Amino acid sequence: MSAVDTLGAQDPIPDLTPDTPGGQLNDKPRSMARRMAEVFFENKLGVLGLGILVVVVGFCFLGPLFYHTDQIHTNIDAVTLTPGSPSHPLGTDEEGYDELGRLMVAGQSSLEVGVAAGLIASVVGTLYGAISGYFGGWIDALMMRILDAAYSLPSIFILLYLAATIGRSKFTIILVIGFTLWLLLPRLVRGETLTLKTREYVQAVRVMGGGTNRIIYRHILPNAIGTIVVSVTFIIADAIFALSSLSFIGLGLEDPAIDWGGMLNSGTDYVFDGYWWLVYPPGVAIILVIISFNFIGDALRDAFETRLQKR
């Protein structure tokens, strides 16, 4: 057998990456962030939710830069105009406000309050659960009993009471919703903390003299980030729904501020008169945003699940 035949009978020579120094194989493992991104984008509903959220955010915050309307002064001459006119593509409401422009401005308030309140609730709930799970003992028992007592109160009652007594400015509403929704996260973070604090690297930090703050902030919370991030998306969706609920019953943002729930509240008085454009657009916007955050949360949960990450 000739040398050529012998060479041909051997296993094929692997291709060398020309850009790699020395012509070595480029077998560098993919980073965790890349593997997580691959799992996330394999979830079609998660990608759909992300796309919807990007479109809605662009519509609310970039739309007013191109479509200018007056959302402060009423216009009696343009009361409840039907959609389709060049100056008012989506019609006007009962006070003459352009409905399309109002949908953008209301979306800004809904998203800002929802995201801010969701983040506040997540931070408070995360720290509460981490401290409770880390210290354990009587501290954990006391904090969990306080949490149980807070759970025993109807959250909708707390939300309505605080909104009616404290005030209805944007900052106040953010605090009210955040204070109500923080109860959703502590138990999840506590469970993660109880598991993580027994790990070898945490014990090593403690033996080396690492303080409580360092262990919690540098080792426990970063390793519980998956649970936290997934929960944040659901809490933000709940915060947007809570704001819409408050505004629908008249306890939302004070005038002249407006959100999607406030638009629904105003439109329901005229829906039986055939003014469908006063109800359906804000209602659809609320549903789309809440669903998109839920889809994103489901996709992130898969992305943080290491068993689903392709090696």
C-alpha positions as semicolon CSV with decimal commas, in nm:
position;residue;x (nm);y (nm);z (nm)
1;M;0,000;0,000;0,000
2;S;0,134;0,336;-0,099
3;A;0,196;0,622;0,140
4;V;-0,092;0,812;-0,016
5;D;-0,329;0,521;0,039
6;T;-0,209;0,484;0,395
7;L;-0,268;0,853;0,458
8;G;-0,611;0,834;0,301
9;A;-0,703;0,542;0,525
10;Q;-0,627;0,735;0,838
11;D;-0,873;0,952;1,026
12;P;-0,923;1,290;0,863
13;I;-0,686;1,560;0,986
14;P;-0,878;1,815;1,189
15;D;-0,904;2,165;1,050
16;L;-0,686;2,420;1,221
17;T;-0,819;2,762;1,302
18;P;-0,601;3,006;1,107
19;D;-0,663;3,291;1,349
20;T;-0,540;3,091;1,648
21;P;-0,171;3,150;1,730
22;G;0,043;2,849;1,645
23;G;-0,235;2,688;1,444
24;Q;-0,388;2,522;1,752
25;L;-0,744;2,405;1,764
26;N;-0,996;2,662;1,878
27;D;-1,171;2,446;2,141
28;K;-1,226;2,721;2,397
29;P;-1,548;2,646;2,586
30;R;-1,835;2,885;2,550
31;S;-1,896;3,128;2,831
32;M;-2,190;3,083;3,067
33;A;-2,349;3,403;2,937
34;R;-2,343;3,266;2,582
35;R;-2,493;2,934;2,688
36;M;-2,767;3,118;2,878
37;A;-2,839;3,338;2,576
38;E;-2,867;3,029;2,354
39;V;-3,119;2,868;2,588
40;F;-3,315;3,194;2,618
41;F;-3,342;3,246;2,242
42;E;-3,448;2,884;2,193
43;N;-3,762;2,973;2,389
44;K;-3,988;3,119;2,121
45;L;-4,234;3,265;2,369
46;G;-3,949;3,436;2,553
47;V;-3,824;3,590;2,228
48;L;-4,180;3,696;2,146
49;G;-4,217;3,856;2,489
50;L;-3,887;4,040;2,451
51;G;-3,989;4,164;2,108
52;I;-4,326;4,287;2,236
53;L;-4,159;4,466;2,526
54;V;-3,905;4,637;2,299
55;V;-4,184;4,755;2,067
56;V;-4,396;4,884;2,356
57;V;-4,103;5,066;2,519
58;G;-4,009;5,223;2,186
59;F;-4,371;5,322;2,123
60;C;-4,410;5,486;2,464
61;F;-4,075;5,664;2,497
62;L;-3,972;5,729;2,137
63;G;-4,319;5,780;1,989
64;P;-4,379;6,124;2,149
65;L;-4,059;6,248;1,985
66;F;-4,221;6,204;1,644
67;Y;-4,592;6,233;1,725
68;H;-4,649;6,556;1,920
69;T;-4,974;6,604;2,112
70;D;-5,099;6,823;2,395
71;Q;-5,180;6,604;2,694
72;I;-5,225;6,889;2,943
73;H;-5,492;7,121;2,801
74;T;-5,839;6,994;2,713
75;N;-5,989;7,056;2,370
76;I;-6,368;7,084;2,377
77;D;-6,384;7,111;1,998
78;A;-6,231;6,765;1,958
79;V;-6,435;6,565;2,209
80;T;-6,472;6,192;2,126
81;L;-6,371;6,218;1,762
82;T;-6,378;5,882;1,588
83;P;-6,049;5,722;1,477
84;G;-5,922;5,769;1,126
85;S;-5,873;6,144;1,093
86;P;-5,523;6,259;0,990
87;S;-5,481;6,470;1,303
88;H;-5,618;6,201;1,539
89;P;-5,551;5,852;1,396
90;L;-5,687;5,681;1,709
91;G;-5,955;5,940;1,784
92;T;-5,993;6,148;2,100
93;D;-6,136;6,089;2,445
94;E;-6,418;6,263;2,630
95;E;-6,199;6,565;2,710
96;G;-6,050;6,607;2,366
97;Y;-5,712;6,446;2,435
98;D;-5,558;6,266;2,140
99;E;-5,595;5,897;2,222
100;L;-5,278;5,779;2,047
101;G;-5,061;6,038;2,219
102;R;-5,233;5,965;2,550
103;L;-5,161;5,596;2,507
104;M;-4,789;5,678;2,477
105;V;-4,781;5,909;2,780
106;A;-4,987;5,667;2,989
107;G;-4,751;5,386;2,889
108;Q;-4,456;5,585;3,019
109;S;-4,621;5,618;3,361
110;S;-4,727;5,252;3,370
111;L;-4,381;5,123;3,279
112;E;-4,193;5,365;3,505
113;V;-4,409;5,291;3,810
114;G;-4,418;4,918;3,739
115;V;-4,043;4,879;3,693
116;A;-3,951;5,107;3,985
117;A;-4,198;4,945;4,224
118;G;-4,093;4,598;4,108
119;L;-3,726;4,674;4,168
120;I;-3,792;4,820;4,513
121;A;-3,999;4,517;4,609
122;S;-3,729;4,285;4,476
123;V;-3,448;4,456;4,666
124;V;-3,639;4,460;4,996
125;G;-3,760;4,102;4,955
126;T;-3,416;3,975;4,853
127;L;-3,236;4,134;5,149
128;Y;-3,506;4,020;5,391
129;G;-3,488;3,660;5,271
130;A;-3,108;3,654;5,258
131;I;-3,069;3,789;5,612
132;S;-3,332;3,550;5,746
133;G;-3,181;3,245;5,582
134;Y;-2,820;3,333;5,663
135;F;-2,855;3,398;6,036
136;G;-3,109;3,124;6,101
137;G;-3,212;3,038;6,455
138;W;-3,442;3,271;6,644
139;I;-3,376;3,554;6,397
140;D;-3,502;3,340;6,110
141;A;-3,801;3,224;6,312
142;L;-3,895;3,581;6,409
143;M;-3,858;3,717;6,055
144;M;-4,063;3,433;5,910
145;R;-4,340;3,488;6,166
146;I;-4,348;3,856;6,070
147;L;-4,372;3,748;5,707
148;D;-4,656;3,508;5,791
149;A;-4,841;3,787;5,969
150;A;-4,799;4,014;5,667
151;Y;-4,922;3,733;5,440
152;S;-5,235;3,693;5,653
153;L;-5,348;4,044;5,559
154;P;-5,519;4,073;5,220
155;S;-5,270;4,240;4,989
156;I;-5,545;4,420;4,798
157;F;-5,668;4,575;5,125
158;I;-5,317;4,698;5,212
159;L;-5,275;4,837;4,863
160;L;-5,607;5,023;4,870
161;Y;-5,559;5,152;5,224
162;L;-5,211;5,290;5,161
163;A;-5,308;5,445;4,828
164;A;-5,609;5,617;4,986
165;T;-5,431;5,749;5,296
166;I;-5,072;5,827;5,198
167;G;-5,121;6,005;4,867
168;R;-5,126;5,945;4,495
169;S;-4,813;6,108;4,357
170;K;-4,597;5,893;4,132
171;F;-4,330;5,850;4,402
172;T;-4,589;5,757;4,664
173;I;-4,761;5,505;4,438
174;I;-4,424;5,344;4,365
175;L;-4,358;5,304;4,739
176;V;-4,709;5,175;4,805
177;I;-4,691;4,907;4,537
178;G;-4,333;4,816;4,626
179;F;-4,424;4,781;4,994
180;T;-4,712;4,550;4,901
181;L;-4,529;4,325;4,654
182;W;-4,204;4,266;4,846
183;L;-4,370;3,973;5,025
184;L;-4,347;3,760;4,711
185;L;-3,968;3,707;4,718
186;P;-3,828;3,646;5,073
187;R;-3,918;3,277;5,097
188;L;-3,752;3,198;4,764
189;V;-3,431;3,381;4,856
190;R;-3,434;3,231;5,204
191;G;-3,448;2,880;5,059
192;E;-3,154;2,956;4,828
193;T;-2,959;3,108;5,118
194;L;-3,015;2,807;5,342
195;T;-2,861;2,591;5,070
196;L;-2,577;2,822;4,973
197;K;-2,452;2,905;5,323
198;T;-2,349;2,541;5,376
199;R;-2,134;2,531;5,063
200;E;-1,760;2,480;5,102
201;Y;-1,657;2,816;4,957
202;V;-1,884;3,002;5,200
203;Q;-1,740;2,805;5,490
204;A;-1,390;2,884;5,364
205;V;-1,464;3,257;5,357
206;R;-1,596;3,238;5,713
207;V;-1,286;3,051;5,834
208;M;-1,062;3,310;5,668
209;G;-1,232;3,585;5,866
210;G;-1,481;3,710;5,608
211;G;-1,759;3,919;5,761
212;T;-2,132;3,871;5,728
213;N;-2,174;4,152;5,478
214;R;-1,905;4,010;5,252
215;I;-2,053;3,660;5,263
216;I;-2,406;3,782;5,186
217;Y;-2,325;4,043;4,921
218;R;-2,026;3,876;4,752
219;H;-2,112;3,507;4,769
220;I;-2,474;3,426;4,857
221;L;-2,670;3,687;4,663
222;P;-2,463;3,655;4,340
223;N;-2,519;3,278;4,342
224;A;-2,892;3,324;4,399
225;I;-2,914;3,571;4,112
226;G;-3,101;3,327;3,890
227;T;-3,393;3,298;4,130
228;I;-3,390;3,673;4,191
229;V;-3,385;3,778;3,825
230;V;-3,667;3,543;3,729
231;S;-3,878;3,663;4,021
232;V;-3,815;4,029;3,934
233;T;-3,982;3,990;3,594
234;F;-4,296;3,847;3,752
235;I;-4,300;4,113;4,025
236;I;-4,274;4,392;3,765
237;A;-4,571;4,242;3,581
238;D;-4,764;4,231;3,910
239;A;-4,668;4,595;3,979
240;I;-4,803;4,710;3,642
241;F;-5,124;4,519;3,706
242;A;-5,148;4,667;4,059
243;L;-5,112;5,022;3,923
244;S;-5,375;4,955;3,658
245;S;-5,610;4,816;3,923
246;L;-5,565;5,120;4,148
247;S;-5,620;5,361;3,861
248;F;-5,925;5,170;3,739
249;I;-6,102;5,230;4,071
250;G;-5,986;5,591;4,093
251;L;-5,693;5,554;4,335
252;G;-5,414;5,579;4,081
253;L;-5,192;5,869;3,980
254;E;-5,314;6,222;4,040
255;D;-5,401;6,446;3,746
256;P;-5,256;6,546;3,508
257;A;-5,060;6,219;3,522
258;I;-5,227;5,926;3,349
259;D;-5,162;5,555;3,306
260;W;-5,330;5,275;3,116
261;G;-5,556;5,187;3,410
262;G;-5,672;5,548;3,429
263;M;-5,755;5,542;3,059
264;L;-5,964;5,231;3,116
265;N;-6,142;5,401;3,404
266;S;-6,235;5,695;3,182
267;G;-6,334;5,480;2,886
268;T;-6,572;5,245;3,065
269;D;-6,826;5,524;3,105
270;Y;-6,856;5,550;2,727
271;V;-6,799;5,194;2,607
272;F;-7,175;5,124;2,576
273;D;-7,207;5,431;2,357
274;G;-6,984;5,270;2,094
275;Y;-6,660;5,450;2,180
276;W;-6,452;5,132;2,165
277;W;-6,123;5,317;2,107
278;L;-6,137;5,451;2,463
279;V;-6,117;5,101;2,615
280;Y;-5,955;4,849;2,385
281;P;-5,614;5,014;2,320
282;P;-5,514;5,059;2,688
283;G;-5,660;4,720;2,777
284;V;-5,462;4,547;2,503
285;A;-5,147;4,737;2,608
286;I;-5,179;4,618;2,969
287;I;-5,233;4,257;2,861
288;L;-4,943;4,259;2,616
289;V;-4,694;4,403;2,864
290;I;-4,792;4,166;3,147
291;I;-4,778;3,865;2,916
292;S;-4,442;3,974;2,773
293;F;-4,286;3,998;3,122
294;N;-4,424;3,654;3,208
295;F;-4,284;3,505;2,886
296;I;-3,946;3,665;2,956
297;G;-3,950;3,530;3,310
298;D;-4,021;3,176;3,188
299;A;-3,737;3,199;2,935
300;L;-3,495;3,334;3,196
301;R;-3,585;3,049;3,429
302;D;-3,485;2,804;3,157
303;A;-3,169;3,003;3,082
304;F;-3,054;2,991;3,445
305;E;-3,127;2,618;3,464
306;T;-2,781;2,467;3,403
307;R;-2,921;2,132;3,297
308;L;-3,072;2,297;2,987
309;Q;-2,749;2,474;2,889
310;K;-2,576;2,288;2,606
311;R;-2,215;2,208;2,689
